[in-house]
């Protein structure tokens, strides 16, 4: 039986994760942290497809909803309870804040759902995407799923490490 159309892309994403495990966090589609940007398997597929994750970081003043660094400065300097110096307020306002997102921007400028694009890249149905992109999957489980999907077109019939065998109605078409 033929596997999923995007098995080669999945292999590349898993290779990137194996070589750079610090970039993988299955519990988040995409997340900027102090240590760098992390993605789930779907997020890695999106990045490899050309998606841009630079929008996951922004200055603190913008993250707090101010229209400018000046507005941020004015708001904090005017509060008597804020004991920081103006220099510290400026430094804090310009510091980078990471965020988590389920969307990224593609080269054509469109913002798209990571799950939808990863599903498109792999050429899989919703049930298969739900199983593969599950936030509680370990990398070992994802590799087991990969091996199954190299020979099967969907998750139907796959028995996970928890002993559950996926059937036709096992998971809703969430993706």
N, C-alpha and C positions, 0 to 999 in steps of 0.2 A: 504494500500500500504506500502511496506517496505521502510525504509529510506536508507540513504547512509551507506555503510559498516563501515566507520570510525566514526560513531557518538559518540562512547564511547571515542575515542581519542580527538575529538573536545570538548566534555564535560570536559575532564581532562584539556585541554589547557585553556578553559574558566574559570575553577575553579582556576587555577594558576593565571590567569589575575585578577580575582575578589579578590583573597587574596593578590596579589602583583601588584596593578595597576601601580606602577612606572616602571614596566618592560614592559609595553605595549605602543607601538607607532605604530599605523596602517600605518603611512606614510613611514615606513622604514622596509625592510625585517629584517635587523639586524643592530644595531648601538651601538657602544661603546661610552659612554659619560663620563663626569667627575663624574656623579652620579651613574654609573653602566651601564649594558647592557640592551638595549631595543629591543623588537621584535614585529612584527605584529603577527597576529594569525598564519599565516603560519610559521613564525620563531619559535613561541612557540611549534608548532607541531614538527618541526625539532629538537629542543632541547630535547623534550620529547622522540624523536626517537633515541637519542644518539648522535646527532651532537655536535661538539665542536666549541664554539665561542671564544676560547682564542686567535685566530688569528686576532681578531678585534682590538687588541691593540698592539702597537709596540713602541719602543723608538723613540723619535723625530729625532735622527740622521738617523735612517733607513727610517723613513717616508719622510725625505727630500732627500733621494736617495744616501746617503753616504754608503760606504762599511764597515766603522768601526767608532767607536767613535773618534778614532784618526784622521781620515780624516775630520770629522765634526769639531773637535777642531782646526785642522790646518787651515781649510777654514775660520773660524770665527776669530781666533786670528790674522791672517795675514791682516784682513781688518781694516784700520785705523778708518773707520766710526763706527765700533762696539765698543761702550764704556763699554761693560760688562767686568768684570774681568774674568780671565781664570776659576776661580771657578764657576762663574755664567754661563759661556758658557758650562762647564761640566754638571752642574746641569740641565740646559735647554736641553742639548743633551740627557740626560738620562731620562728626563721626559717622561711620557707615553702619547701617542697620540691615540685617538680613531678614528676609521674609520667606514664607512658604507659599507655593502656588501650585495649582493644578493646570495652569496654562503657561505656554511659552510663545514667543514670537518667531515665526518662520521667515525665511529669506524674502518672501514676497510682502512682508510687513503685516501679515494677518496674525492675530492672536488666536491660538487654537488649543483645544483640550488635549493634554498629553495622552490621556487614555484613548481618545478617538484616533489620534495620529499613530500611536503605537499599534493599535489594532489594525489600522490600514497598512502600516509597514509590514506587519507579520502576515496579513491576509487571513485573520482568524475571526471566528464568530464571537458573540458576546459572552457565552458561557466559558469559552476557552480563555478569553481575555480576563474575565473575572477570576478564574483559577490562577492564571499565570501572574497577574498583577496584584494578587492578594497581599495586603500589607503585612500579614503575619508570616508570609513565606520566608524560610531560611534560604540562603544561597544554595544549600544542598538540595532542598526541595525544588527550587527553580531549575537546577541542573537535571534533576530527575524528570521534571516536566518537559524540559528541552529534549531529552532522549526519547520520550514518548512522542512528542510532536515532530520529531525527525521522521517518524514512521507512520504517524496518524494525522488526519486532517483536523481533528478536534480533540477536546478533552474527554469526550464520551468514552467510557470504558476504562479510563485511567484510575488506578488505585493509588491514592496518596500515601504518604508515610504514616498517616493517622489511621489507615485501613479503610478509609471511605472510598468507595468506587463511584465515580461520577456517572450519572445517567442522563437521560434526555431532559428531565425536569429538575436536575440537581441544583442548578443555579439560575437565577433570573438573568435576562439579558440586560444587565446593569450598564454595560458599556456599549 
